[in-house]
Amino acid sequence: ATTVMELYEIRAWETITESDDCGCDVRFPSWDASDTEYQQSFAGLSQAEHSALRRELIERRKQLESTVREICEAQGNW
């Protein structure tokens, strides 16, 4: 579940940085795409592989955070 949550947030944040839009529909999209990505690419990973993936996802989120915060604060959606 935590991996899907990380994917969800990162994919939304990537869309925010690409579109320069932090509207609610962009910041909080449907879970379907993240769930599908998880099921197709990550569901069969071992616990160790999941841990490594989560570390990568957390690092990616950290890379995006300042840009996303800036965009979203400017639009009153942080």
C-alpha positions in Angstrom: 0.0 0.0 0.0 2.8 2.5 0.8 4.4 1.9 -2.6 1.2 2.7 -4.3 0.8 5.8 -2.2 4.3 7.0 -3.1 3.6 6.3 -6.8 0.4 8.2 -6.6 2.0 11.3 -5.1 5.0 11.3 -7.4 3.0 10.9 -10.6 0.7 13.7 -9.5 3.8 15.9 -8.6 5.4 15.1 -12.0 2.2 16.2 -13.7 2.2 19.4 -11.7 5.8 20.3 -12.6 5.2 19.4 -16.3 1.9 21.4 -16.6 2.7 24.2 -14.1 -0.9 23.5 -12.8 -1.8 22.6 -9.3 -5.5 22.4 -9.7 -7.3 19.8 -7.5 -7.9 17.5 -10.4 -4.1 17.5 -11.1 -2.9 17.3 -7.6 -5.4 14.7 -6.6 -6.1 12.5 -9.7 -7.8 9.1 -9.7 -5.9 6.3 -8.1 -6.4 4.1 -11.2 -3.2 4.9 -13.0 -1.0 4.5 -9.9 -2.7 1.2 -9.1 -2.3 -0.1 -12.6 1.4 0.9 -12.7 2.0 -0.9 -9.4 0.2 -4.0 -10.5 2.0 -4.2 -13.8 5.5 -3.3 -12.7 5.9 -3.8 -9.0 3.4 -6.2 -7.4 5.7 -9.2 -7.7 8.8 -7.6 -6.1 10.3 -9.2 -3.0 10.3 -7.3 0.3 13.9 -6.2 -0.3 13.1 -5.0 -3.8 10.1 -3.1 -2.5 12.3 -1.4 0.1 14.8 -0.4 -2.5 12.0 0.9 -4.8 10.4 2.9 -1.9 13.8 4.5 -1.2 14.0 5.5 -4.9 10.5 6.9 -4.8 11.1 8.9 -1.7 14.2 10.4 -3.2 12.3 11.3 -6.3 9.6 13.0 -4.2 12.3 15.0 -2.4 13.6 16.2 -5.8 10.1 17.4 -6.8 9.0 18.9 -3.6 10.3 22.4 -3.8 9.1 22.9 -7.3 5.7 21.5 -6.6 5.4 23.5 -3.4 6.2 26.7 -5.3 3.7 26.0 -8.0 1.0 25.0 -5.6 1.5 27.8 -3.1 1.3 30.4 -6.0 -2.0 28.9 -6.9 -3.3 28.7 -3.3 -3.4 24.9 -3.3 -0.7 23.8 -0.8 
